[in-house]
Amino acid sequence: MFDRAWARSILREAVLRHARAARRGDDSYRRRYRILRLRHQQGKPIREIAATLNEQDVDAVHNAYRRSRREFRTLLRDVVAKHTGAGPESIDAECRRVTELLGS
């Protein structure tokens, strides 16, 4: 129970950092952030997201989604490192632990 609460707080901090970065970022960053949110928070498939954004190029939306996932992953790694003191060799394992604890 404690581990799940810890994992939720880590993920929450990473999500908040990503939202702040999107607010400060350029239009393309905000668009990528929106795509990620539509995919993960609303469960929309990429094709539906493309339609929502009036985007004809579904591959471009998919590429933006992948890039936004990498951006989020970088932020998650930073949060995990801050809270665990994990070195570069173990940060990815700690990130996997967070997602496993949350069942994602």
Buried (B, 14 or more C-beta within 10 A) or exposed (E): EEEEEBBEEBBEBBBEBBEEBBEEBEEEBBBBBBBBBBBBEEEBEBEBBBBBBEBEEBEEBBEBBEBBBEBBEEBBBBBBBEBBEBEEEBBEEBBEBBEEBEEE
